[in-house]
Amino acid sequence: MNAFTTAAAVGSEEPLSPGYDTATKDDAEFNKLFRHGFTTIDDVQMHYVIGGDGPQVMVLLHGWPQSWYEYRPIMPSLLPGRTVIAIDLPGMGDSTGNPPSMTKTVLATYVHKLLNHLGHHENVQVVAHDHGLNVAYSLAAQYRDQVAGLFLMDAALVGKNLKFATLEPMFWHFSFFLQNPLAEELVTGRVETFLTYFFQSVKTAGENVSDDELAEFVRVYSRPQVLHAGFELYRTLTQDEADNTKLQDTPLTIPVHLITQAGLADAFLPPLQDAAPHATSAAVTGAGHFLLHEAPDRVLAEINAFYPNPTP
């Protein structure tokens, strides 16, 4: 029985997030290739998008302030030979419910249990962006038999030699989000204004996110639980640092590759090599943090080079 047959055989629950298909219900290509799924894991209803019937399973983990939808532009091109699963992290996107913590070790455990539920216990290829990088690392470090490799995008791994105290001053929003509950009180009811500014402030090339993409991210972050969970991703980075320091005592031996915007690869690779000594990196010239938006063809090429497409 191949991976897709196993996953497809697992029934989906009725969604608790009523607007989950706002961006896809009129998307003919999406509805031909992918479907939404919902499964409750430890009191959190996890939302995921799945497509393909290939034997190789690839999991996509998003960052902030996005959701599974950040991968929408490249997902059809990933399908040949693969089963592709894009996951909304616990408490985020159209996942519903509050995990006990937004530490990345906890979030990774939810991803691990969801993959087990879908029948994917080993040889999973992971692609992750932004905070998804820390979740992906924790997944691989805690559940080593499940993960075959890590393809990571534009984020730094806190741990032994990269402290949150060093990282925080580099990006204005880190300090802002730590102001609890002030940050949420200021952004609540102004999510569109805030995200419009945020996306514009961090791009370096090309156009900003499209109107459709912005509308989808505004929709999910306008859910009160999601806005809170997103800020908690930052508020738990000090604990992530401590957790990762312990996990790094046993280095990863799987392939690990990091791509970043220009100028950050040299800074972000060494702390990653604390966790995976043989990790490699590459810079994407002319693109900013949102690599999937600004350089989707390059990202796709890098993924397929790192994870050779299994289709003959």
Buried (B, 14 or more C-beta within 10 A) or exposed (E): EEBBEBBBEEEBEEBBBEBBBBBBEEBEEBEEBBEBBBBBBEEBBBBBBBBBBBEBBBBBBBBBBBBBBBBBBBBBBBBBBBBBBBBBBBBBBBBBBBBEBBBBBBBBBBBBBBBEBBBBEEBBBBBBBBBBBBBBBBBBBBBEEBBBBBBBBBBBBBBBEBBBEEBBEEEEBBEBBBEEEEBBEEBBEEBBEBBBEBBEEBBEEEEBBEEEBBBBBBBBBBBEBBBBBBBBBBBBBBBBBBBBBEBBEEBBEBBBBBBBBEEBBEBBBBBBBBBBEEBBBBBBEEBBBBBBBBBBEBBBEBBEEBBEBEEE
